[in-house]
């Protein structure tokens, strides 16, 4: 068996590649990644000498690159995407190009290459605001409220259309907020963890009352492998986590875990179009046999310890990130 993973040097892609390499020892893995700011080839450096793993630097928006990487592959797991909401507000055109055009290019290549199964990895943000106590199910209408969410919703629709029109064996997954090792430190949990390790303030959008469902990345990776192998082509599967809480509750729990003072929370101007609540019904995925294996508290502890022991990894990334300065400017507005 041979699988193409797009965006395998990113956060979730890296964890998925590691799971496949460990759990499917007879599989070959091709990793196609453009290595944008969030793609880090060193994440998988230890696999590069293996005959089972091959890295290809390339852009999913290039038809020739996509087809060359996909030739001979049985499966495709498509992670490559622009994914940070704040960046999508500043530069929506980049998100449309990568997330919509790039997905279309990959699916056309999959048709030509005769791929047996194609997994398109998406997000719960496509559903938009979900008032309590409701939970989104896969058949709900999509109501995206950011350029990022809109670009992912469009790519989800493309995936469904390629199955219905061309018979492409594609499955779609929509996951809640991920956290864990290798997450780029502009995202909320690694940003907060690394800031607190440096005794720097952590930014809190608005009143901090936004509700998110937190999913450990290793549990997500297992769900993706299950859907890739056992999911029904043309179907969508929600992947939810083990802790639903407000951002303020999350921050206070993290402060307590690290022994830090609540005075390190800094209120910043709320993000435009900020969704208030996400919540997923995962009954469909659980019917395939999936369940989470790592509780939230244990997963958060593992994540904190990973960032403590990989200081060189995240310090180098934060040093060149524009978002550290961005949040400091926001502090000054309050």
Backbone torsions as a table, in degrees:
resi	resn	phi	psi	omega
1	UNK	NA	139.2	-179.8
2	UNK	-131.9	132.7	-176.5
3	UNK	-125.6	138.2	170.2
4	UNK	-98.5	126.0	174.9
5	UNK	-111.7	120.5	175.8
6	UNK	-93.7	139.2	-177.8
7	UNK	69.9	31.5	-177.3
8	UNK	-72.1	-7.0	176.6
9	UNK	-97.8	2.0	174.1
10	UNK	-86.6	-174.8	-173.5
11	UNK	-61.7	-64.0	-176.5
12	UNK	-71.1	-38.4	178.1
13	UNK	-58.5	-43.1	178.2
14	UNK	-58.8	-47.7	-179.1
15	UNK	-65.9	-33.7	177.1
16	UNK	-68.8	-44.9	178.3
17	UNK	-57.8	-43.6	-179.9
18	UNK	-63.8	-39.4	177.6
19	UNK	-64.1	-47.9	-179.2
20	UNK	-61.4	-44.2	-178.8
21	UNK	-60.3	-38.8	-177.9
22	UNK	-79.8	-42.5	-170.8
23	UNK	-90.7	-19.1	-179.6
24	UNK	-126.3	75.5	-172.4
25	UNK	-65.7	-12.0	178.0
26	UNK	-97.7	4.8	-179.7
27	UNK	-93.2	144.4	168.1
28	UNK	-99.2	144.6	-176.2
29	UNK	-122.8	126.8	171.0
30	UNK	-110.2	125.2	-177.3
31	UNK	-110.4	109.5	178.4
32	UNK	-101.0	116.2	-176.7
33	UNK	-145.1	136.3	179.6
34	UNK	-77.7	-18.0	-176.6
35	UNK	59.6	55.6	169.4
36	UNK	-72.5	-171.7	-176.7
37	UNK	-54.9	-31.6	-175.9
38	UNK	-92.9	-4.2	178.0
39	UNK	-96.8	126.1	-173.7
40	UNK	-127.3	104.2	-177.3
41	UNK	-61.5	-29.3	-179.4
42	UNK	-65.5	-17.0	177.6
43	UNK	-56.6	-31.2	-175.1
44	UNK	-120.9	24.6	-176.4
45	UNK	-57.0	-35.9	-177.3
46	UNK	-69.1	-15.5	179.4
47	UNK	-92.1	-11.7	-168.1
48	UNK	-68.7	-18.1	177.4
49	UNK	-88.9	-4.8	-178.5
50	UNK	-79.9	138.5	175.5
51	UNK	-69.5	-11.7	-179.2
52	UNK	-87.9	-6.9	-174.5
53	UNK	-128.1	133.4	177.1
54	UNK	-136.9	129.6	177.3
55	UNK	-97.7	135.2	176.1
56	UNK	-126.9	119.5	175.5
57	UNK	-84.6	123.8	-178.9
58	UNK	-177.7	166.0	-176.0
59	UNK	-101.2	129.1	-179.9
60	UNK	-67.2	-14.7	178.4
61	UNK	-80.0	-6.3	178.2
62	UNK	-93.7	112.5	-178.8
63	UNK	-57.6	-41.4	-177.9
64	UNK	-67.9	-39.5	178.4
65	UNK	-64.8	-45.8	-179.1
66	UNK	-61.0	-43.6	-177.7
67	UNK	-69.0	-40.2	178.0
68	UNK	-61.5	-43.0	-179.2
69	UNK	-68.0	-30.1	-173.5
70	UNK	-88.0	-17.7	-178.3
71	UNK	-55.3	128.7	177.4
72	UNK	85.0	-2.3	-178.9
73	UNK	-88.5	140.4	176.7
74	UNK	-85.6	-39.3	-175.5
75	UNK	-123.6	155.0	170.2
76	UNK	-129.3	132.8	170.8
77	UNK	-118.6	112.8	-169.5
78	UNK	-102.4	102.2	177.8
79	UNK	-104.8	-26.7	-169.4
80	UNK	-55.2	121.1	-178.2
81	UNK	-167.4	152.5	162.5
82	UNK	-80.6	129.6	-167.5
83	UNK	-133.0	-2.5	-176.2
84	UNK	-93.2	118.5	-173.5
85	UNK	-57.8	-43.3	-179.2
86	UNK	-57.9	-43.1	179.3
87	UNK	-66.2	-33.9	-179.8
88	UNK	-67.2	-29.7	177.8
89	UNK	-69.5	-35.7	-179.4
90	UNK	-80.8	-36.6	-173.7
91	UNK	-138.6	69.2	-175.8
92	UNK	-64.4	-27.7	-177.6
93	UNK	-61.5	-36.7	179.1
94	UNK	-64.7	-35.7	-178.6
95	UNK	-70.8	-40.2	178.3
96	UNK	-65.2	-40.7	-179.0
97	UNK	-64.2	-52.5	-176.4
98	UNK	-70.4	-48.9	-169.5
99	UNK	-78.9	-29.6	-179.2
100	UNK	-100.2	-60.2	-180.0
101	UNK	-61.4	-43.9	-179.7
102	UNK	-60.0	-40.8	178.4
103	UNK	-65.1	-42.2	178.8
104	UNK	-62.0	-43.9	179.2
105	UNK	-58.9	-43.5	-179.4
106	UNK	-64.8	-41.1	-178.4
107	UNK	-69.7	-34.7	175.3
108	UNK	-67.3	-38.6	175.9
109	UNK	-64.3	-38.2	179.4
110	UNK	-63.5	-36.9	174.8
111	UNK	-59.8	-49.1	-176.5
112	UNK	-67.5	-35.5	-177.2
113	UNK	-81.8	-10.0	179.6
114	UNK	71.0	37.2	-179.7
115	UNK	-63.5	138.6	-175.9
116	UNK	-81.5	-34.1	-179.8
117	UNK	-148.2	139.2	-176.5
118	UNK	-130.4	119.3	179.6
119	UNK	-104.1	119.9	177.7
120	UNK	-104.3	118.1	-174.1
121	UNK	-95.0	120.4	-176.2
122	UNK	-125.7	-159.0	-168.8
123	UNK	-139.9	154.3	175.1
124	UNK	-69.7	-13.5	-177.9
125	UNK	-66.3	-16.8	178.7
126	UNK	-65.7	-23.3	-179.0
127	UNK	-78.2	-18.6	-177.4
128	UNK	75.0	-163.5	-179.2
129	UNK	-62.3	133.0	178.8
130	UNK	-121.1	108.1	-178.7
131	UNK	-66.9	140.8	177.2
132	UNK	-66.2	146.1	2.8
133	UNK	-98.5	21.5	-174.9
134	UNK	-67.5	155.4	173.6
135	UNK	-128.9	137.4	-178.9
136	UNK	-69.9	135.3	170.2
137	UNK	-111.5	161.5	-170.3
138	UNK	-61.3	-25.0	-178.4
139	UNK	-88.5	-0.7	-179.7
140	UNK	-65.0	149.6	173.4
141	UNK	-61.7	151.1	178.0
142	UNK	-93.4	138.4	-177.5
143	UNK	-141.2	65.8	-175.2
144	UNK	-69.9	143.3	-174.9
145	UNK	-121.8	9.0	173.8
146	UNK	-135.7	157.9	175.7
147	UNK	-56.6	-36.8	176.8
148	UNK	-60.8	-52.6	-178.0
149	UNK	-62.0	-37.7	178.8
150	UNK	-64.7	-39.3	179.3
151	UNK	-67.1	-36.1	178.4
152	UNK	-73.2	-37.6	176.6
153	UNK	-61.4	-41.8	178.3
154	UNK	-62.3	-41.1	-180.0
155	UNK	-69.3	-32.4	174.6
156	UNK	-62.6	-43.9	178.6
157	UNK	-63.9	-38.7	176.0
158	UNK	-59.6	-44.6	-179.4
159	UNK	-59.2	-45.9	179.7
160	UNK	-63.5	-40.2	-178.3
161	UNK	-66.6	-35.8	179.2
162	UNK	-69.7	-29.9	174.8
163	UNK	-72.1	-47.4	-175.1
164	UNK	-69.1	-41.4	-174.7
165	UNK	-84.1	-41.8	-172.3
166	UNK	-111.7	-7.5	-178.8
167	UNK	77.8	17.6	178.5
168	UNK	-64.8	127.7	-176.6
169	UNK	-78.5	73.9	-174.4
170	UNK	-108.3	138.0	172.1
171	UNK	-117.6	148.1	179.7
172	UNK	-118.5	137.0	172.6
173	UNK	-119.7	145.1	177.0
174	UNK	-127.7	113.9	-172.5
175	UNK	-109.4	154.8	174.5
176	UNK	-81.5	-174.3	-175.0
177	UNK	-60.3	121.7	178.6
178	UNK	-90.4	154.2	170.5
179	UNK	-151.6	158.8	179.9
180	UNK	146.3	-169.0	-178.9
181	UNK	-62.9	149.3	173.8
182	UNK	75.2	12.5	179.7
183	UNK	-81.8	131.6	-177.0
184	UNK	-60.3	134.7	-169.0
185	UNK	-77.8	23.9	167.1
186	UNK	-94.8	-18.6	178.1
187	UNK	-74.1	157.8	-162.1
188	UNK	-60.9	-51.2	-175.5
189	UNK	-67.4	-49.1	177.3
190	UNK	-65.0	-30.7	175.3
191	UNK	-63.1	-48.0	179.9
192	UNK	-64.8	-45.4	-178.4
193	UNK	-60.1	-48.9	-176.7
194	UNK	-70.9	-34.9	173.8
195	UNK	-60.5	-45.6	-178.4
196	UNK	-66.8	-33.5	176.1
197	UNK	-64.7	-22.2	177.0
198	UNK	-101.5	6.8	-176.3
199	UNK	58.6	32.9	174.7
200	UNK	-96.2	155.3	177.5
201	UNK	-64.9	157.3	174.9
202	UNK	-113.4	134.1	-177.5
203	UNK	-77.6	139.7	178.3
204	UNK	-127.8	112.0	-180.0
205	UNK	-65.4	129.0	173.3
206	UNK	55.6	-132.7	-178.5
207	UNK	-89.7	-0.9	178.9
208	UNK	74.9	12.5	-176.5
209	UNK	-89.1	6.0	178.5
210	UNK	-68.0	133.5	-176.4
211	UNK	-101.2	129.3	177.6
212	UNK	-130.9	153.4	178.6
213	UNK	-107.2	122.3	-169.6
214	UNK	-100.9	126.3	-173.6
215	UNK	-120.3	121.9	177.4
216	UNK	-68.6	132.9	-171.0
217	UNK	-60.4	-31.7	179.9
218	UNK	-69.7	-35.0	173.5
219	UNK	-66.3	-38.1	177.0
220	UNK	-63.1	-45.3	-179.0
221	UNK	-59.4	-39.8	178.5
222	UNK	-65.8	-38.5	177.4
223	UNK	-63.0	-40.5	-179.0
224	UNK	-65.8	-41.3	178.4
225	UNK	-65.1	-38.5	178.2
226	UNK	-63.4	-45.8	-179.8
227	UNK	-66.0	-40.8	179.0
228	UNK	-57.7	-41.6	-175.9
229	UNK	-87.6	-34.1	-169.7
230	UNK	-123.1	-6.1	-179.7
231	UNK	-70.2	160.8	-179.9
232	UNK	-90.7	122.9	177.2
233	UNK	-53.7	139.1	-177.9
234	UNK	89.3	-6.0	-176.8
235	UNK	-100.1	161.2	178.5
236	UNK	-118.4	141.5	-178.7
237	UNK	-131.8	123.1	173.2
238	UNK	-78.1	143.3	178.4
239	UNK	-129.0	103.9	-177.1
240	UNK	-104.6	170.7	-174.7
241	UNK	-104.4	-157.3	-173.0
242	UNK	-117.2	-3.4	179.7
243	UNK	-142.3	117.5	175.2
244	UNK	-107.4	122.6	-176.3
245	UNK	-158.9	166.1	175.3
246	UNK	-76.1	160.4	177.3
247	UNK	-61.4	-35.8	179.3
248	UNK	-66.9	-41.8	177.0
249	UNK	-62.4	-40.9	178.4
250	UNK	-61.4	-45.5	-179.0
251	UNK	-62.4	-44.0	-179.3
252	UNK	-64.1	-38.7	176.9
253	UNK	-64.9	-38.3	178.7
254	UNK	-68.3	-41.6	176.8
255	UNK	-58.8	-43.3	179.2
256	UNK	-64.4	-42.2	-179.2
257	UNK	-63.4	-32.0	-178.3
258	UNK	-98.3	1.2	179.1
259	UNK	66.6	38.0	-177.4
260	UNK	-110.3	158.5	-176.6
261	UNK	-82.1	143.3	-180.0
262	UNK	-63.2	-16.8	177.8
263	UNK	-65.6	-10.8	178.5
264	UNK	-79.7	-7.6	175.2
265	UNK	-78.0	126.9	178.5
266	UNK	-118.9	121.5	177.4
267	UNK	-72.5	134.7	175.5
268	UNK	-127.6	161.7	-179.6
269	UNK	-57.1	134.9	-176.4
270	UNK	-64.5	152.2	-178.8
271	UNK	-73.8	138.9	176.7
272	UNK	-58.9	136.3	176.3
273	UNK	69.0	21.3	-172.8
274	UNK	-67.7	119.4	176.9
275	UNK	-67.5	142.8	-175.8
276	UNK	-84.8	-39.1	-174.8
277	UNK	-149.7	137.7	168.7
278	UNK	-119.8	144.7	176.4
279	UNK	-160.1	134.4	-174.3
280	UNK	-118.1	141.6	167.6
281	UNK	-95.2	118.7	-174.9
282	UNK	-108.5	21.4	-176.7
283	UNK	-57.3	-38.4	-176.8
284	UNK	-63.8	-42.9	178.3
285	UNK	-69.4	-40.6	-179.7
286	UNK	-63.8	-28.8	177.2
287	UNK	-65.9	-20.9	174.7
288	UNK	-80.5	-10.9	178.4
289	UNK	111.0	7.4	-178.0
290	UNK	-86.0	143.5	168.9
291	UNK	-152.1	155.6	178.1
292	UNK	-70.5	146.3	-179.6
293	UNK	-110.3	-17.5	-176.0
294	UNK	-122.5	117.3	178.1
295	UNK	-63.6	159.3	-174.6
296	UNK	-60.3	-47.7	-176.4
297	UNK	-61.8	-42.9	178.7
298	UNK	-66.2	-40.2	179.8
299	UNK	-66.7	-39.5	178.4
300	UNK	-65.1	-41.0	177.6
301	UNK	-61.8	-44.8	177.4
302	UNK	-59.8	-40.7	-178.9
303	UNK	-66.4	-46.4	178.4
304	UNK	-59.2	-44.6	-179.6
305	UNK	-64.5	-34.4	178.7
306	UNK	-64.2	-44.7	179.9
307	UNK	-68.8	-31.8	174.8
308	UNK	-64.0	-38.6	-175.6
309	UNK	-91.2	-2.2	178.6
310	UNK	-125.2	46.6	-175.1
311	UNK	-61.4	-40.7	-179.1
312	UNK	-62.3	-37.4	-178.9
313	UNK	-60.0	-52.0	-174.2
314	UNK	-82.8	-28.6	178.2
315	UNK	-63.7	-40.1	-179.9
316	UNK	-64.1	-39.5	-179.8
317	UNK	-71.5	-41.6	-179.5
318	UNK	-68.1	-30.6	-179.0
319	UNK	-61.0	-34.7	-177.6
320	UNK	-101.8	3.5	-178.3
321	UNK	-82.1	134.8	177.7
322	UNK	-72.1	-15.0	-169.2
323	UNK	-83.5	-16.9	174.1
324	UNK	-64.7	-46.1	177.4
325	UNK	-66.3	-35.2	-179.7
326	UNK	-60.2	-47.1	-178.5
327	UNK	-69.3	-34.2	177.6
328	UNK	-63.3	-37.1	175.8
329	UNK	-64.2	-37.0	179.8
330	UNK	-66.1	-37.8	178.7
331	UNK	-57.3	-40.5	-175.3
332	UNK	-65.7	-20.3	-178.4
333	UNK	-80.8	-15.2	-173.6
334	UNK	-94.8	NA	NA
